[in-house]
Amino acid sequence: MSLVNCFLSGDLTEAKKLIDERIKELFEQKLEIIKQRIVKEESEKLGLTEANIQKMGRTKLVRVRIRAGKVQRRKKFSTVSGYTIRGGRLVRMSSQERRHRKMGARRAKVKLRSKRNVILRKRKISLRKRKAMGIR
């Protein structure tokens, strides 16, 4: 039933319900527009772009990552195995460093296995927050 028909028939409670529903729809639309505008402005401030990882020859540039509410920017990584970046240059890792990284990775694997559920729960919360902000 339309709003005009409700008024003509004298059914004011139904008219009130229709008006309330329409106002609620309008507020939701406006709120969504405002959210998108805020996200756009904040992403421009932080320098967020669509492509977070950019391959640059033998290195890759991870532009933005959000961890624990903090934004990490412009971190360079080597794409060549056995090499790392020191002082902005690609340098071959020593055998000792490779061994230490390998042992550290093994230790990290064991520790991460025990923390897996906590990590997954926190990731789920983080993704939910990003979705609420309109980022994801």
Secondary structure, DSSP 8 states (H G I E B T S, - for coil): --HHHHHHHT-HHHHHHHHHHHHHHHHHHHHHHHHHHHHHHHHHHHT--S--EEEETTEEEEEEEEETTEEEEEEEEE-STTEEEETTEEEE--HHHHHHHHHHHHHHHHHHHHHHHHHHHHHHHHHHHHHHHT--
